[in-house]
Amino acid sequence: MIDHLPEDVQRRMMEKILGKDNVARLANRPDGGRKFRPTAVIVTYEFYRMHDGAYHNWRINRIENGRQEVHQQRLDETECRSEVIALRSKGFTVRELTIGVPQSYANRTSPKGRIDVGNRKQIIDQLKDFKL
């Protein structure tokens, strides 16, 4: 039944099942090679706002094993947020990128009781001659 489908449909079916990286590896594999072991497919999503002044300026990108492609674009904020909720309910990791906006955690200080990086270096310098 599947043999009678066009080649591009078969390839898309394989990409859905194995992932694009594994299908590309299968296509480039010489015959008689080692057994094929598919790599794990890791899919995440990123969404962000384009600062071009347009009303529909939200975009969602799909990242599969490091390869990025546009999932949806030209969305308004409510459409984007509803799609993000749907993707998260399916179990995908979805991150919001802030382009041109300073990060809220960039200049954070360490909470009480934690050793910051400067103190760690001093402690390591004091313990470098320590031997068991």
C-alpha positions as CSV (number, residue, x, y, z in Angstrom):
1,M,0.0,0.0,0.0
2,I,2.8,2.5,0.9
3,D,4.8,1.4,-2.1
4,H,2.3,3.0,-4.5
5,L,2.5,6.4,-2.9
6,P,4.7,9.1,-4.6
7,E,8.3,9.4,-3.5
8,D,7.9,12.8,-1.9
9,V,4.9,11.6,0.2
10,Q,6.9,8.6,1.4
11,R,9.8,10.9,2.3
12,R,7.5,13.2,4.3
13,M,6.1,10.1,6.2
14,M,9.7,9.0,7.0
15,E,10.6,12.5,8.2
16,K,7.6,12.4,10.6
17,I,8.5,9.0,12.0
18,L,12.3,9.2,12.0
19,G,13.1,12.9,11.9
20,K,14.7,14.9,9.1
21,D,18.3,14.3,10.3
22,N,17.9,10.5,10.3
23,V,16.2,10.5,6.8
24,A,19.1,12.6,5.5
25,R,21.6,10.2,7.0
26,L,19.7,7.2,5.4
27,A,19.7,8.9,2.0
28,N,23.5,9.6,2.1
29,R,24.4,6.2,3.5
30,P,26.4,4.0,1.2
31,D,25.0,0.5,0.7
32,G,26.6,-2.2,2.6
33,G,27.5,0.1,5.5
34,R,27.1,-0.5,9.2
35,K,23.7,-1.1,10.8
36,F,21.7,2.1,10.9
37,R,21.1,3.5,14.4
38,P,18.7,6.5,14.4
39,T,19.7,9.4,16.6
40,A,17.3,10.8,19.1
41,V,15.1,13.6,17.7
42,I,15.0,16.6,19.9
43,V,12.3,19.2,19.0
44,T,11.9,22.6,20.7
45,Y,10.2,25.8,19.8
46,E,11.1,29.4,20.1
47,F,8.8,32.4,19.8
48,Y,9.6,36.1,19.6
49,R,8.3,39.4,18.4
50,M,9.8,41.0,15.3
51,H,10.3,44.8,15.8
52,D,9.3,45.9,12.4
53,G,6.3,48.0,13.4
54,A,3.7,45.7,11.8
55,Y,0.6,44.4,13.7
56,H,1.2,40.7,12.9
57,N,4.8,40.5,14.0
58,W,5.1,37.4,16.1
59,R,6.9,34.3,14.9
60,I,7.3,30.7,16.1
61,N,10.4,28.7,15.0
62,R,10.7,24.9,15.2
63,I,14.1,23.6,16.1
64,E,14.8,19.9,15.4
65,N,18.3,18.7,16.4
66,G,19.7,22.2,16.0
67,R,18.1,22.9,12.6
68,Q,15.8,25.9,12.7
69,E,12.8,26.4,10.5
70,V,9.8,28.7,10.6
71,H,6.7,27.0,12.2
72,Q,4.3,29.9,12.0
73,Q,4.7,33.6,11.2
74,R,2.7,36.8,10.9
75,L,0.8,36.1,14.1
76,D,-0.7,38.6,16.5
77,E,0.1,38.2,20.2
78,T,-3.1,36.4,21.1
79,E,-2.7,33.9,18.3
80,C,1.0,33.3,19.2
81,R,0.2,32.8,22.9
82,S,-2.6,30.3,22.1
83,E,-0.3,28.3,19.8
84,V,2.4,28.3,22.5
85,I,-0.1,27.0,25.0
86,A,-1.1,24.3,22.5
87,L,2.5,23.3,21.9
88,R,3.3,23.1,25.6
89,S,0.2,21.0,26.2
90,K,1.6,18.5,23.7
91,G,4.8,18.3,25.8
92,F,7.2,20.4,23.7
93,T,9.7,22.8,25.2
94,V,8.8,26.4,24.2
95,R,11.0,29.4,25.0
96,E,10.4,33.1,24.5
97,L,13.2,35.0,23.0
98,T,13.5,38.7,23.8
99,I,15.2,40.5,21.0
100,G,16.5,43.9,21.9
101,V,15.2,43.8,25.4
102,P,17.7,43.5,28.3
103,Q,17.4,40.2,30.1
104,S,15.9,40.4,33.6
105,Y,18.5,38.1,35.1
106,A,21.6,39.7,33.6
107,N,22.7,41.6,36.7
108,R,21.4,39.4,39.4
109,T,23.2,39.0,42.7
110,S,23.6,35.7,44.5
111,P,21.1,35.0,47.2
112,K,22.1,34.8,50.8
113,G,23.9,31.6,51.7
114,R,25.2,31.0,48.2
115,I,28.8,31.4,47.2
116,D,29.3,33.7,44.3
117,V,32.0,33.2,41.6
118,G,34.6,35.5,43.3
119,N,34.4,33.6,46.6
120,R,34.6,30.3,44.9
121,K,37.9,31.3,43.3
122,Q,39.3,32.4,46.6
123,I,38.3,29.2,48.3
124,I,39.7,27.1,45.4
125,D,43.0,29.1,45.6
126,Q,43.2,28.3,49.4
127,L,42.4,24.6,48.8
128,K,44.7,24.0,45.9
129,D,47.4,22.5,48.1
130,F,45.0,20.2,49.8
131,K,45.9,16.5,49.5
132,L,44.1,13.4,50.6
